[in-house]
Amino acid sequence: MWALRLDRIPITLCVFKGLTGLPCPTCGSTRALGRLFALDFAGALALNPFTTLLALAVAAWALADLASCRPAGPRVGRPPRLGAALRVGALVLFLANWVYLVAAGR
């Protein structure tokens, strides 16, 4: 990303922001991922905390899955309430991220 300078595009291509003047909930995600690839964790968090933490969680999950090296067996079920709680928690974090982006003036 740094070689192409995609993290410093001077124009906005976001239709939502163009129509409303507000950042969309994923505003800055591309630039945040570019900062992550440059190992600038603070810069990535400042651009979009939700995307940054989600990308790090997915990367950790993928590494743990690769490291497990065990044959697939029967899946252990999770309680239905846990799934609902995880969905509600993800939605709350997503909306909190949007509030942060609006407050930061992205």
FENGI-V725115 format. One record per pair of residues at least 24 apart in sequence whose C-alpha atoms are under 7 Angstrom apart, sorted by sequence separation. I is the first residue (numbers start at 1). J is the second residue. D is the distance in whole Angstrom. If there is no record, write none. Layout:
BEGIN
i=I j=J d=D
i=I j=J d=D
END
This chain:
BEGIN
i=7 j=31 d=4
i=7 j=34 d=6
i=1 j=34 d=5
i=50 j=94 d=7
i=50 j=97 d=6
i=49 j=97 d=7
i=25 j=97 d=7
i=25 j=98 d=5
i=23 j=101 d=7
i=23 j=102 d=6
i=22 j=102 d=7
i=23 j=106 d=6
END
